[in-house]
Amino acid sequence: MKRAASRYATKICLALAACIGMASLPVHASELQPGVHTGTLQGALYRIDIPANWNGDLVMLMHGYQPVGAPIKTPMTAADATPDFLKEGYAVAQSQYASQGWAVGDAIVDNEHLRQYFVRTFAHPAHTYIYGFSLGGLEVAASIERYPHTYTGAMITCGLTVSTPEFMARGVLTPLVAFDALIPGVLPDLAAPDSPSFIPEDIFAKALQAHPKEAALLKKRLQEAPGTQLPLSLYYMAFREFERRAGGMPVDNRKTIYHGFGDDAAFNRQVHRYAGSPAAMTYARRNVTLTGRIDIPLVMQWNPSDPTVPARFHDIYPDQVRAAGNGKWLTVLAPTGSGHCNFTDVQTTAAFDTLVHKANAGSH
């Protein structure tokens, strides 16, 4: 199975846990109906898959970034990783989220609503794991920080595990203003209300091809893997969508000193400066800022030459977790595969088996 870049304790829990203690079997599992259960929960489509050989455990699966307006099928279709877990006997629950785009706030809330719904409607699982890929990785990290003691373990693959303010500044605005400074005349003013919502990738590609020296400098500075193309169209689309969601410019780079783009003095004179909106910047912090404070095993893995979540972001959350004194919970697996979120089902299963082993080794 290959997955391309474009694919994709609450009160109830505490009360139940207090009643059943360390029970190894789920509550009222005998009443469980195997199969696919779909519907809408508080404005978000959901899908729950329960195998006939259910092992009593649940995986909450959080998908990656979906552009606003991307087609959505009703009933909700399963993410590509779903069969990997079903074959091992796990039930899988996944929310479509109430909105698309940078839907981090909706994703965290909708995922928790769905988890609680599973407990109320089907069974209280013996163990509940959470898994997310791409932008779903940020949502998983935020979920295990926001809802401590809720999950047995968490797994993140190809994850964008960077706080939103930092990613908008370093991950999105920096590549865009650097491109604009080195190859002017292509990128519109990001703060202009009439700027387009989307710029086709071939426009950026043609500009980079016409300026090979500047293109090589950008790729080197931004740690993009050789042979990959800067995903500037994706960055632009995500930034504009988040700007609308936040109600204004979510980043302020007026005092930022940029380094590594050739002549630093000339570059910093040339780069476009944007004044951030206080309300929009507050929205970015709330949706979401990570702390590294976790209390369960977390397994993370990336593709080594990921063009969408490049290597410069891979160490940020692991370093946060260690700095918060929680390194004992963290396992970072060696990079494998290629591209973005391009893992085989064997690799996905092996990573999850590592998580289960860590969880069973005395963490819970």
C-alpha positions as CSV (number, residue, x, y, z in Angstrom):
1,M,0.0,0.0,0.0
2,K,1.4,3.4,-0.9
3,R,0.0,6.7,0.4
4,A,0.7,9.8,-1.7
5,A,0.9,13.3,-0.3
6,S,-2.5,14.3,-1.6
7,R,-4.2,11.3,0.2
8,Y,-4.9,11.4,3.1
9,A,-9.4,11.9,30.2
10,T,-12.7,13.0,29.4
11,K,-15.1,12.8,32.3
12,I,-16.9,9.8,30.8
13,C,-13.6,8.0,30.4
14,L,-12.4,8.7,33.9
15,A,-15.7,7.6,35.4
16,L,-15.7,4.4,33.5
17,A,-12.0,3.8,34.3
18,A,-12.7,4.2,37.9
19,C,-15.4,1.6,37.7
20,I,-13.5,-1.1,35.8
21,G,-10.0,-0.4,37.0
22,M,-7.5,-2.3,34.9
23,A,-10.0,-4.4,33.1
24,S,-8.6,-6.2,30.1
25,L,-11.9,-6.6,28.2
26,P,-14.1,-3.8,26.9
27,V,-17.4,-3.0,28.6
28,H,-20.6,-4.4,26.9
29,A,-18.5,-5.7,24.0
30,S,-20.9,-8.7,23.6
31,E,-23.4,-6.2,22.2
32,L,-21.0,-4.9,19.6
33,Q,-22.1,-5.1,15.9
34,P,-19.1,-5.7,13.6
35,G,-19.0,-3.8,10.3
36,V,-19.0,-0.2,9.1
37,H,-20.9,2.5,11.0
38,T,-21.2,6.0,9.5
39,G,-23.0,9.2,10.2
40,T,-22.7,12.8,11.2
41,L,-21.7,13.9,14.7
42,Q,-22.0,17.6,15.6
43,G,-21.5,18.7,12.0
44,A,-18.7,16.2,11.2
45,L,-19.0,13.1,9.2
46,Y,-17.5,10.0,10.9
47,R,-16.7,6.4,10.2
48,I,-16.3,3.6,12.6
49,D,-15.0,0.2,11.4
50,I,-15.3,-2.8,13.8
51,P,-13.8,-6.1,12.7
52,A,-15.5,-9.4,13.4
53,N,-12.4,-10.4,15.4
54,W,-12.3,-7.3,17.5
55,N,-9.5,-7.4,20.1
56,G,-11.2,-4.9,22.4
57,D,-8.9,-2.0,21.5
58,L,-9.6,1.2,19.5
59,V,-7.5,3.3,17.2
60,M,-8.6,6.9,16.7
61,L,-7.2,7.9,13.2
62,M,-6.6,11.5,12.2
63,H,-6.2,12.4,8.6
64,G,-4.0,15.0,7.0
65,Y,-4.6,18.4,5.3
66,Q,-7.5,18.6,2.9
67,P,-7.8,21.7,0.7
68,V,-11.0,23.7,1.2
69,G,-13.5,22.5,-1.3
70,A,-11.9,19.1,-1.9
71,P,-14.7,16.5,-2.7
72,I,-16.0,14.6,0.3
73,K,-17.9,11.4,-0.1
74,T,-20.9,10.5,2.0
75,P,-20.8,8.1,3.7
76,M,-17.2,8.9,4.8
77,T,-14.6,6.7,3.1
78,A,-11.8,5.0,5.1
79,A,-8.3,6.4,5.3
80,D,-5.7,4.2,3.6
81,A,-4.2,3.0,6.9
82,T,-7.6,1.6,8.1
83,P,-7.1,-2.0,6.8
84,D,-3.7,-2.2,8.5
85,F,-5.4,-1.9,11.9
86,L,-8.5,-3.9,11.1
87,K,-6.4,-6.9,10.0
88,E,-4.8,-6.8,13.5
89,G,-8.3,-6.8,15.2
90,Y,-8.5,-3.1,16.1
91,A,-11.6,-1.1,15.8
92,V,-10.9,2.2,13.9
93,A,-12.8,5.5,14.4
94,Q,-12.1,8.5,12.2
95,S,-13.7,11.9,11.8
96,Q,-13.9,14.0,8.6
97,Y,-13.8,17.1,10.8
98,A,-16.4,19.9,10.5
99,S,-14.2,22.0,8.2
100,Q,-11.4,21.5,5.7
101,G,-8.0,23.3,5.4
102,W,-6.1,24.1,8.5
103,A,-8.8,22.5,10.6
104,V,-6.7,21.8,13.6
105,G,-9.2,23.2,16.1
106,D,-12.1,21.4,14.6
107,A,-10.1,18.2,14.3
108,I,-9.1,18.0,18.0
109,V,-12.6,18.6,19.2
110,D,-14.4,16.4,16.6
111,N,-12.0,13.5,17.3
112,E,-12.7,13.7,21.0
113,H,-16.5,13.9,20.4
114,L,-16.1,10.7,18.3
115,R,-14.1,8.9,20.9
116,Q,-16.7,9.7,23.5
117,Y,-19.4,8.6,21.1
118,F,-17.7,5.2,20.6
119,V,-17.6,4.7,24.4
120,R,-21.3,5.7,24.8
121,T,-22.6,3.8,21.8
122,F,-20.4,0.7,21.4
123,A,-18.0,-0.1,24.2
124,H,-15.4,1.2,26.5
125,P,-12.2,-0.1,24.8
126,A,-9.6,-1.9,26.9
127,H,-7.0,0.4,25.3
128,T,-7.4,3.4,23.0
129,Y,-4.6,4.5,20.7
130,I,-4.4,7.6,18.5
131,Y,-2.7,7.8,15.2
132,G,-2.3,10.7,12.7
133,F,-0.3,11.4,9.6
134,S,0.8,14.7,8.0
135,L,-1.2,17.5,9.5
136,G,-3.0,14.8,11.5
137,G,0.3,14.5,13.4
138,L,0.0,18.0,14.8
139,E,-3.6,17.2,15.8
140,V,-2.5,14.0,17.5
141,A,0.3,15.8,19.5
142,A,-2.2,18.5,20.5
143,S,-4.8,15.9,21.5
144,I,-2.5,13.9,23.8
145,E,-1.4,17.2,25.4
146,R,-4.9,18.5,25.8
147,Y,-6.5,15.2,27.0
148,P,-4.0,13.6,29.3
149,H,-4.6,10.0,30.6
150,T,-7.1,9.5,27.7
151,Y,-4.9,7.3,25.4
152,T,-2.8,4.3,25.9
153,G,-0.3,5.4,23.2
154,A,0.1,7.6,20.2
155,M,1.7,7.2,16.8
156,I,2.6,10.0,14.3
157,T,4.0,9.4,10.8
158,C,5.2,12.0,8.3
159,G,3.8,14.5,10.9
160,L,3.8,18.2,10.8
161,T,4.4,18.4,14.5
162,V,5.2,22.1,14.7
163,S,3.2,24.7,16.6
164,T,1.0,26.7,14.2
165,P,2.7,30.1,14.9
166,E,6.1,28.6,14.2
167,F,5.0,26.8,11.1
168,M,3.2,29.8,9.7
169,A,6.4,31.9,10.2
170,R,9.2,29.4,9.4
171,G,7.4,26.8,7.3
172,V,5.1,28.9,5.1
173,L,6.0,32.6,5.2
174,T,9.7,32.2,5.1
175,P,9.7,30.1,1.9
176,L,7.2,32.5,0.3
177,V,8.9,35.8,1.1
178,A,12.3,34.2,0.3
179,F,11.0,33.2,-3.1
180,D,9.6,36.7,-3.6
181,A,12.8,38.4,-2.6
182,L,15.0,36.2,-4.8
183,I,12.6,35.9,-7.8
184,P,10.4,39.1,-7.6
185,G,7.3,39.7,-9.6
186,V,5.6,36.3,-9.3
187,L,4.1,36.2,-5.8
188,P,1.3,38.7,-5.0
189,D,1.1,40.7,-1.8
190,L,-0.1,38.2,0.8
191,A,-1.9,40.8,2.8
192,A,-3.9,42.2,-0.2
193,P,-7.6,41.3,0.0
194,D,-7.8,40.6,-3.7
195,S,-4.9,38.2,-3.8
196,P,-5.9,34.8,-5.4
197,S,-6.6,31.9,-3.1
198,F,-4.5,29.6,-5.2
199,I,-1.5,29.8,-7.5
200,P,-0.9,26.8,-9.8
201,E,2.4,24.9,-9.1
202,D,3.5,25.4,-12.7
203,I,3.8,29.1,-12.2
204,F,6.3,28.6,-9.4
205,A,8.0,25.8,-11.2
206,K,8.6,28.0,-14.4
207,A,10.0,30.8,-12.3
208,L,12.4,28.5,-10.5
209,Q,13.5,26.9,-13.7
210,A,14.2,30.3,-15.1
211,H,16.3,31.2,-12.1
212,P,18.4,28.0,-11.3
213,K,20.9,29.8,-9.1
214,E,18.2,31.2,-6.9
215,A,16.2,27.9,-6.9
216,A,19.3,26.0,-5.7
217,L,19.8,28.5,-2.9
218,L,16.2,28.2,-1.8
219,K,16.3,24.4,-1.8
220,K,19.6,24.3,0.2
221,R,18.4,26.8,2.8
222,L,15.0,25.2,3.2
223,Q,16.5,21.6,3.4
224,E,14.5,20.3,0.6
225,A,15.8,16.9,-0.7
226,P,17.6,16.7,-4.0
227,G,15.2,16.0,-6.9
228,T,12.2,17.4,-5.1
229,Q,10.3,20.5,-6.0
230,L,9.5,23.2,-3.4
231,P,5.8,22.9,-2.6
232,L,5.3,26.6,-2.9
233,S,1.8,26.3,-4.3
234,L,0.7,24.2,-1.3
235,Y,2.3,26.7,1.1
236,Y,0.6,29.6,-0.5
237,M,-2.8,27.9,-0.5
238,A,-2.4,26.9,3.2
239,F,-1.3,30.4,4.2
240,R,-4.2,32.1,2.4
241,E,-6.7,29.7,3.9
242,F,-5.4,30.1,7.4
243,E,-5.3,33.9,7.0
244,R,-9.0,33.9,6.2
245,R,-9.7,31.5,9.0
246,A,-7.8,33.6,11.5
247,G,-9.3,36.9,10.2
248,G,-6.1,38.6,9.3
249,M,-2.3,38.3,8.9
250,P,-1.3,35.6,11.4
251,V,2.5,36.3,11.2
252,D,4.6,39.5,11.9
253,N,8.0,39.5,10.2
254,R,8.8,43.2,10.5
255,K,11.7,42.5,12.9
256,T,12.7,39.1,11.6
257,I,16.4,38.9,10.5
258,Y,16.7,36.2,7.8
259,H,19.9,34.2,7.4
260,G,21.3,31.9,4.8
261,F,19.7,33.3,1.6
262,G,22.9,34.6,0.0
263,D,23.8,38.2,0.9
264,D,22.0,38.5,4.2
265,A,22.1,42.3,4.3
266,A,20.7,42.6,0.7
267,F,18.2,39.9,1.3
268,N,16.8,41.6,4.5
269,R,16.5,44.9,2.6
270,Q,14.6,43.2,-0.2
271,V,12.3,40.9,1.7
272,H,8.6,41.9,2.0
273,R,7.6,42.8,5.6
274,Y,4.1,42.0,7.0
275,A,2.5,43.4,10.1
276,G,0.6,40.7,12.0
277,S,-2.9,41.1,13.2
278,P,-3.0,40.6,17.0
279,A,-6.3,38.8,16.9
280,A,-5.1,36.5,14.1
281,M,-1.8,35.8,15.9
282,T,-3.8,34.9,19.0
283,Y,-5.9,32.5,16.9
284,A,-2.8,30.9,15.6
285,R,-1.4,30.3,19.1
286,R,-4.7,28.8,20.2
287,N,-4.9,26.5,17.1
288,V,-2.4,25.2,18.2
289,T,0.7,25.6,20.3
290,L,2.5,22.5,21.5
291,T,4.3,22.1,24.8
292,G,6.0,18.7,24.7
293,R,4.1,17.7,27.8
294,I,2.9,14.1,27.2
295,D,2.2,11.2,29.6
296,I,2.0,8.2,27.2
297,P,4.3,6.4,24.8
298,L,4.6,8.2,21.5
299,V,6.2,6.7,18.3
300,M,7.2,9.0,15.5
301,Q,8.5,8.3,12.0
302,W,9.1,10.3,8.8
303,N,10.1,9.7,5.2
304,P,13.7,10.7,4.8
305,S,13.2,12.9,1.7
306,D,9.8,14.3,2.4
307,P,9.2,17.4,0.2
308,T,6.1,18.6,2.1
309,V,7.4,18.2,5.7
310,P,11.2,18.6,5.1
311,A,13.8,17.5,7.5
312,R,14.2,20.9,9.2
313,F,10.9,20.2,11.0
314,H,11.5,16.6,12.1
315,D,13.4,17.3,15.3
316,I,11.2,20.2,16.6
317,Y,8.6,18.2,18.6
318,P,11.0,15.4,19.7
319,D,13.2,18.2,21.1
320,Q,10.2,19.8,22.8
321,V,9.2,16.5,24.4
322,R,12.8,15.9,25.7
323,A,13.1,19.5,27.0
324,A,9.8,19.1,28.9
325,G,11.4,16.1,30.7
326,N,9.2,13.5,28.9
327,G,11.9,11.8,26.7
328,K,11.2,8.5,28.4
329,W,7.8,8.3,26.5
330,L,9.3,9.1,23.1
331,T,10.5,6.7,20.3
332,V,11.7,8.2,17.0
333,L,12.1,5.4,14.4
334,A,14.6,5.6,11.6
335,P,13.3,7.3,8.5
336,T,12.0,5.0,5.8
337,G,10.3,5.1,2.4
338,S,10.3,8.2,0.2
339,G,8.0,11.1,-0.7
340,H,5.4,12.4,1.8
341,C,3.5,9.8,3.9
342,N,4.7,7.1,1.6
343,F,4.8,4.0,3.8
344,T,4.0,0.4,3.0
345,D,1.4,-1.4,5.1
346,V,4.2,-3.5,6.5
347,Q,6.1,-0.3,7.7
348,T,2.9,1.1,9.2
349,T,2.2,-2.1,11.1
350,A,5.8,-2.4,12.3
351,A,5.7,1.2,13.7
352,F,2.4,0.5,15.4
353,D,3.7,-2.8,16.8
354,T,6.5,-0.8,18.3
355,L,4.0,1.5,20.0
356,V,2.0,-1.4,21.4
357,H,5.1,-3.0,22.7
358,K,6.1,0.2,24.4
359,A,2.7,0.6,26.0
360,N,2.7,-3.0,27.2
361,A,6.1,-2.7,28.7
362,G,4.9,-1.1,31.8
363,S,3.7,2.4,30.7
364,H,0.1,1.5,31.3
